[in-house]
Amino acid sequence: MVDHKSESSEDEEDILDLKNDEGWEDVEPDIEHVDFVSLFSDANFDNLPDMLAHMKKKYDFDLAKVKLDLSE
């Protein structure tokens, strides 16, 4: 009689053993590009501070102030 339980656990241990994973580095970096879109237009920005400054200057809308006012 074959003990399938012990074979299964050995296979699982081999899969989880990361010592033998040489050569499996990611080809692509794990960095994702995120666009921030203005609430009032289709303008896209690479970072949040630029988007907030745009909305404040062009639309006189200060999201940080609104958030602060609503949290009081």
N, CA, C and O atoms as CSV, one atom per row, in Angstrom:
chain,resi,resn,atom,element,x,y,z
A,1,MET,N,N,0.846,-1.182,0.000
A,1,MET,CA,C,0.000,0.000,0.000
A,1,MET,C,C,0.890,1.245,0.000
A,1,MET,O,O,1.883,1.300,0.726
A,2,VAL,N,N,0.541,2.228,-0.802
A,2,VAL,CA,C,1.312,3.464,-0.922
A,2,VAL,C,C,0.685,4.522,-0.029
A,2,VAL,O,O,-0.533,4.696,-0.001
A,3,ASP,N,N,1.526,5.209,0.685
A,3,ASP,CA,C,1.043,6.276,1.574
A,3,ASP,C,C,0.999,7.581,0.783
A,3,ASP,O,O,2.013,8.270,0.675
A,4,HIS,N,N,-0.164,7.929,0.227
A,4,HIS,CA,C,-0.319,9.136,-0.583
A,4,HIS,C,C,-0.193,10.402,0.245
A,4,HIS,O,O,0.199,11.451,-0.268
A,5,LYS,N,N,-0.515,10.307,1.493
A,5,LYS,CA,C,-0.460,11.468,2.372
A,5,LYS,C,C,0.969,12.008,2.482
A,5,LYS,O,O,1.173,13.219,2.404
A,6,SER,N,N,1.950,11.138,2.658
A,6,SER,CA,C,3.326,11.582,2.803
A,6,SER,C,C,3.883,12.086,1.477
A,6,SER,O,O,4.671,13.031,1.475
A,7,GLU,N,N,3.496,11.482,0.337
A,7,GLU,CA,C,3.947,11.958,-0.975
A,7,GLU,C,C,3.404,13.350,-1.235
A,7,GLU,O,O,4.124,14.207,-1.748
A,8,SER,N,N,2.171,13.586,-0.897
A,8,SER,CA,C,1.539,14.883,-1.109
A,8,SER,C,C,2.240,15.964,-0.298
A,8,SER,O,O,2.505,17.049,-0.816
A,9,SER,N,N,2.542,15.686,0.954
A,9,SER,CA,C,3.179,16.693,1.787
A,9,SER,C,C,4.605,16.967,1.315
A,9,SER,O,O,5.083,18.094,1.440
A,10,GLU,N,N,5.298,15.951,0.771
A,10,GLU,CA,C,6.636,16.169,0.230
A,10,GLU,C,C,6.570,17.068,-0.996
A,10,GLU,O,O,7.409,17.955,-1.153
A,11,ASP,N,N,5.572,16.852,-1.881
A,11,ASP,CA,C,5.402,17.692,-3.062
A,11,ASP,C,C,5.126,19.135,-2.666
A,11,ASP,O,O,5.681,20.063,-3.254
A,12,GLU,N,N,4.270,19.322,-1.671
A,12,GLU,CA,C,3.950,20.664,-1.201
A,12,GLU,C,C,5.181,21.351,-0.635
A,12,GLU,O,O,5.384,22.545,-0.857
A,13,GLU,N,N,6.002,20.609,0.092
A,13,GLU,CA,C,7.220,21.188,0.646
A,13,GLU,C,C,8.164,21.608,-0.466
A,13,GLU,O,O,8.806,22.652,-0.347
A,14,ASP,N,N,8.277,20.828,-1.556
A,14,ASP,CA,C,9.132,21.177,-2.682
A,14,ASP,C,C,8.653,22.454,-3.358
A,14,ASP,O,O,9.465,23.296,-3.743
A,15,ILE,N,N,7.355,22.600,-3.504
A,15,ILE,CA,C,6.791,23.784,-4.140
A,15,ILE,C,C,7.073,25.024,-3.302
A,15,ILE,O,O,7.362,26.090,-3.845
A,16,LEU,N,N,6.991,24.891,-2.004
A,16,LEU,CA,C,7.179,26.031,-1.115
A,16,LEU,C,C,8.643,26.334,-0.819
A,16,LEU,O,O,8.945,27.365,-0.216
A,17,ASP,N,N,9.552,25.464,-1.226
A,17,ASP,CA,C,10.983,25.659,-0.985
A,17,ASP,C,C,11.522,26.677,-1.989
A,17,ASP,O,O,11.663,26.366,-3.172
A,18,LEU,N,N,11.820,27.877,-1.531
A,18,LEU,CA,C,12.266,28.960,-2.405
A,18,LEU,C,C,13.771,28.969,-2.636
A,18,LEU,O,O,14.270,29.804,-3.390
A,19,LYS,N,N,14.504,28.058,-2.005
A,19,LYS,CA,C,15.960,28.020,-2.159
A,19,LYS,C,C,16.370,27.657,-3.581
A,19,LYS,O,O,17.444,28.061,-4.028
A,20,ASN,N,N,15.551,26.913,-4.295
A,20,ASN,CA,C,15.902,26.446,-5.636
A,20,ASN,C,C,15.196,27.237,-6.733
A,20,ASN,O,O,14.956,26.700,-7.814
A,21,ASP,N,N,14.862,28.483,-6.484
A,21,ASP,CA,C,14.133,29.299,-7.461
A,21,ASP,C,C,15.049,30.213,-8.265
A,21,ASP,O,O,14.589,31.236,-8.772
A,22,GLU,N,N,16.308,29.885,-8.397
A,22,GLU,CA,C,17.217,30.724,-9.172
A,22,GLU,C,C,16.737,30.793,-10.608
A,22,GLU,O,O,16.257,29.804,-11.162
A,23,GLY,N,N,16.870,31.971,-11.210
A,23,GLY,CA,C,16.482,32.144,-12.596
A,23,GLY,C,C,15.039,32.538,-12.794
A,23,GLY,O,O,14.609,32.718,-13.933
A,24,TRP,N,N,14.275,32.677,-11.726
A,24,TRP,CA,C,12.868,33.031,-11.842
A,24,TRP,C,C,12.610,34.477,-11.442
A,24,TRP,O,O,11.540,34.796,-10.925
A,25,GLU,N,N,13.575,35.346,-11.677
A,25,GLU,CA,C,13.382,36.748,-11.350
A,25,GLU,C,C,12.326,37.327,-12.294
A,25,GLU,O,O,12.177,36.865,-13.425
A,26,ASP,N,N,11.611,38.321,-11.831
A,26,ASP,CA,C,10.619,38.973,-12.674
A,26,ASP,C,C,11.313,39.693,-13.819
A,26,ASP,O,O,12.348,40.333,-13.631
A,27,VAL,N,N,10.743,39.582,-14.986
A,27,VAL,CA,C,11.274,40.272,-16.149
A,27,VAL,C,C,10.896,41.744,-16.060
A,27,VAL,O,O,11.690,42.612,-16.422
A,28,GLU,N,N,9.703,42.026,-15.586
A,28,GLU,CA,C,9.219,43.399,-15.465
A,28,GLU,C,C,9.299,43.841,-14.010
A,28,GLU,O,O,9.075,43.041,-13.102
A,29,PRO,N,N,9.617,45.108,-13.791
A,29,PRO,CA,C,9.661,45.596,-12.407
A,29,PRO,C,C,8.255,45.619,-11.800
A,29,PRO,O,O,7.261,45.664,-12.524
A,30,ASP,N,N,8.181,45.587,-10.478
A,30,ASP,CA,C,6.894,45.591,-9.780
A,30,ASP,C,C,6.348,47.001,-9.573
A,30,ASP,O,O,5.484,47.209,-8.721
A,31,ILE,N,N,6.826,47.944,-10.320
A,31,ILE,CA,C,6.405,49.338,-10.174
A,31,ILE,C,C,5.247,49.604,-11.130
A,31,ILE,O,O,5.351,49.368,-12.333
A,32,GLU,N,N,4.160,50.092,-10.582
A,32,GLU,CA,C,3.009,50.459,-11.401
A,32,GLU,C,C,2.948,51.970,-11.540
A,32,GLU,O,O,3.246,52.705,-10.598
A,33,HIS,N,N,2.561,52.423,-12.718
A,33,HIS,CA,C,2.381,53.854,-12.930
A,33,HIS,C,C,0.935,54.196,-12.585
A,33,HIS,O,O,0.005,53.536,-13.048
A,34,VAL,N,N,0.755,55.220,-11.780
A,34,VAL,CA,C,-0.578,55.641,-11.370
A,34,VAL,C,C,-0.813,57.051,-11.891
A,34,VAL,O,O,0.019,57.939,-11.703
A,35,ASP,N,N,-1.944,57.249,-12.543
A,35,ASP,CA,C,-2.337,58.580,-12.999
A,35,ASP,C,C,-3.362,59.154,-12.036
A,35,ASP,O,O,-4.251,58.448,-11.562
A,36,PHE,N,N,-3.228,60.431,-11.754
A,36,PHE,CA,C,-4.204,61.151,-10.940
A,36,PHE,C,C,-4.982,62.044,-11.892
A,36,PHE,O,O,-4.396,62.829,-12.637
A,37,VAL,N,N,-6.297,61.922,-11.864
A,37,VAL,CA,C,-7.154,62.650,-12.789
A,37,VAL,C,C,-7.893,63.737,-12.024
A,37,VAL,O,O,-8.447,63.504,-10.950
A,38,SER,N,N,-7.887,64.929,-12.605
A,38,SER,CA,C,-8.587,66.058,-12.012
A,38,SER,C,C,-10.065,65.714,-11.835
A,38,SER,O,O,-10.645,65.002,-12.656
A,39,LEU,N,N,-10.669,66.221,-10.765
A,39,LEU,CA,C,-12.094,65.991,-10.528
A,39,LEU,C,C,-12.978,66.806,-11.474
A,39,LEU,O,O,-14.166,66.518,-11.616
A,40,PHE,N,N,-12.401,67.818,-12.119
A,40,PHE,CA,C,-13.191,68.732,-12.941
A,40,PHE,C,C,-12.851,68.689,-14.422
A,40,PHE,O,O,-13.504,69.366,-15.216
A,41,SER,N,N,-11.859,67.921,-14.811
A,41,SER,CA,C,-11.480,67.829,-16.222
A,41,SER,C,C,-10.810,66.484,-16.465
A,41,SER,O,O,-10.696,65.663,-15.555
A,42,ASP,N,N,-10.371,66.267,-17.688
A,42,ASP,CA,C,-9.678,65.028,-18.034
A,42,ASP,C,C,-8.163,65.148,-17.873
A,42,ASP,O,O,-7.416,64.284,-18.331
A,43,ALA,N,N,-7.718,66.213,-17.226
A,43,ALA,CA,C,-6.282,66.417,-17.036
A,43,ALA,C,C,-5.703,65.304,-16.162
A,43,ALA,O,O,-6.261,64.974,-15.115
A,44,ASN,N,N,-4.583,64.729,-16.598
A,44,ASN,CA,C,-3.891,63.656,-15.872
A,44,ASN,C,C,-2.590,64.174,-15.285
A,44,ASN,O,O,-1.922,65.020,-15.879
A,45,PHE,N,N,-2.236,63.661,-14.118
A,45,PHE,CA,C,-1.013,64.068,-13.426
A,45,PHE,C,C,-0.289,62.835,-12.914
A,45,PHE,O,O,-0.909,61.815,-12.614
A,46,ASP,N,N,1.035,62.941,-12.818
A,46,ASP,CA,C,1.851,61.832,-12.326
A,46,ASP,C,C,1.847,61.722,-10.815
A,46,ASP,O,O,2.196,60.680,-10.260
A,47,ASN,N,N,1.446,62.810,-10.141
A,47,ASN,CA,C,1.448,62.760,-8.678
A,47,ASN,C,C,0.300,63.589,-8.128
A,47,ASN,O,O,-0.238,64.463,-8.807
A,48,LEU,N,N,-0.062,63.301,-6.900
A,48,LEU,CA,C,-1.198,63.939,-6.250
A,48,LEU,C,C,-0.988,65.434,-5.990
A,48,LEU,O,O,-1.901,66.222,-6.239
A,49,PRO,N,N,0.185,65.849,-5.499
A,49,PRO,CA,C,0.366,67.292,-5.253
A,49,PRO,C,C,0.165,68.148,-6.509
A,49,PRO,O,O,-0.394,69.241,-6.423
A,50,ASP,N,N,0.612,67.667,-7.667
A,50,ASP,CA,C,0.417,68.427,-8.904
A,50,ASP,C,C,-1.069,68.527,-9.260
A,50,ASP,O,O,-1.537,69.575,-9.704
A,51,MET,N,N,-1.805,67.430,-9.064
A,51,MET,CA,C,-3.236,67.458,-9.357
A,51,MET,C,C,-3.967,68.418,-8.415
A,51,MET,O,O,-4.825,69.188,-8.848
A,52,LEU,N,N,-3.621,68.366,-7.130
A,52,LEU,CA,C,-4.263,69.256,-6.160
A,52,LEU,C,C,-3.955,70.718,-6.461
A,52,LEU,O,O,-4.835,71.571,-6.351
A,53,ALA,N,N,-2.719,71.011,-6.838
A,53,ALA,CA,C,-2.337,72.390,-7.181
A,53,ALA,C,C,-3.093,72.862,-8.420
A,53,ALA,O,O,-3.528,74.012,-8.475
A,54,HIS,N,N,-3.253,71.997,-9.406
A,54,HIS,CA,C,-4.005,72.326,-10.623
A,54,HIS,C,C,-5.451,72.673,-10.286
A,54,HIS,O,O,-5.968,73.685,-10.760
A,55,MET,N,N,-6.108,71.852,-9.479
A,55,MET,CA,C,-7.509,72.106,-9.137
A,55,MET,C,C,-7.653,73.375,-8.315
A,55,MET,O,O,-8.634,74.105,-8.460
A,56,LYS,N,N,-6.692,73.639,-7.463
A,56,LYS,CA,C,-6.754,74.842,-6.635
A,56,LYS,C,C,-6.568,76.096,-7.494
A,56,LYS,O,O,-7.269,77.092,-7.316
A,57,LYS,N,N,-5.617,76.033,-8.424
A,57,LYS,CA,C,-5.332,77.201,-9.260
A,57,LYS,C,C,-6.413,77.431,-10.317
A,57,LYS,O,O,-6.894,78.553,-10.477
A,58,LYS,N,N,-6.791,76.384,-11.032
A,58,LYS,CA,C,-7.712,76.542,-12.160
A,58,LYS,C,C,-9.176,76.630,-11.737
A,58,LYS,O,O,-9.958,77.351,-12.356
A,59,TYR,N,N,-9.553,75.892,-10.675
A,59,TYR,CA,C,-10.961,75.828,-10.295
A,59,TYR,C,C,-11.242,76.407,-8.914
A,59,TYR,O,O,-12.375,76.357,-8.435
A,60,ASP,N,N,-10.218,76.952,-8.281
A,60,ASP,CA,C,-10.343,77.504,-6.942
A,60,ASP,C,C,-10.967,76.477,-5.982
A,60,ASP,O,O,-11.821,76.810,-5.161
A,61,PHE,N,N,-10.514,75.222,-6.110
A,61,PHE,CA,C,-11.022,74.139,-5.286
A,61,PHE,C,C,-9.861,73.533,-4.517
A,61,PHE,O,O,-8.922,73.004,-5.111
A,62,ASP,N,N,-9.930,73.613,-3.202
A,62,ASP,CA,C,-8.872,73.096,-2.341
A,62,ASP,C,C,-9.377,71.827,-1.654
A,62,ASP,O,O,-10.041,71.897,-0.619
A,63,LEU,N,N,-9.060,70.676,-2.232
A,63,LEU,CA,C,-9.546,69.402,-1.715
A,63,LEU,C,C,-9.042,69.146,-0.288
A,63,LEU,O,O,-9.781,68.612,0.540
A,64,ALA,N,N,-7.804,69.518,0.002
A,64,ALA,CA,C,-7.259,69.315,1.346
A,64,ALA,C,C,-8.056,70.126,2.368
A,64,ALA,O,O,-8.327,69.648,3.470
A,65,LYS,N,N,-8.431,71.357,1.998
A,65,LYS,CA,C,-9.224,72.201,2.908
A,65,LYS,C,C,-10.624,71.625,3.095
A,65,LYS,O,O,-11.138,71.610,4.213
A,66,VAL,N,N,-11.242,71.155,2.027
A,66,VAL,CA,C,-12.566,70.559,2.118
A,66,VAL,C,C,-12.532,69.345,3.041
A,66,VAL,O,O,-13.408,69.168,3.887
A,67,LYS,N,N,-11.515,68.518,2.865
A,67,LYS,CA,C,-11.376,67.332,3.729
A,67,LYS,C,C,-11.217,67.739,5.200
A,67,LYS,O,O,-11.830,67.151,6.090
A,68,LEU,N,N,-10.394,68.740,5.430
A,68,LEU,CA,C,-10.167,69.211,6.795
A,68,LEU,C,C,-11.461,69.790,7.377
A,68,LEU,O,O,-11.806,69.508,8.525
A,69,ASP,N,N,-12.168,70.589,6.594
A,69,ASP,CA,C,-13.421,71.175,7.076
A,69,ASP,C,C,-14.474,70.104,7.399
A,69,ASP,O,O,-15.223,70.236,8.367
A,70,LEU,N,N,-14.523,69.072,6.603
A,70,LEU,CA,C,-15.522,68.015,6.818
A,70,LEU,C,C,-15.160,67.101,7.983
A,70,LEU,O,O,-16.034,66.441,8.546
A,71,SER,N,N,-13.885,67.058,8.349
A,71,SER,CA,C,-13.474,66.178,9.439
A,71,SER,C,C,-13.621,66.840,10.808
A,71,SER,O,O,-13.457,66.180,11.834
A,72,GLU,N,N,-13.923,68.108,10.832
A,72,GLU,CA,C,-14.072,68.828,12.119
A,72,GLU,C,C,-15.417,68.583,12.731
A,72,GLU,O,O,-15.710,69.108,13.806
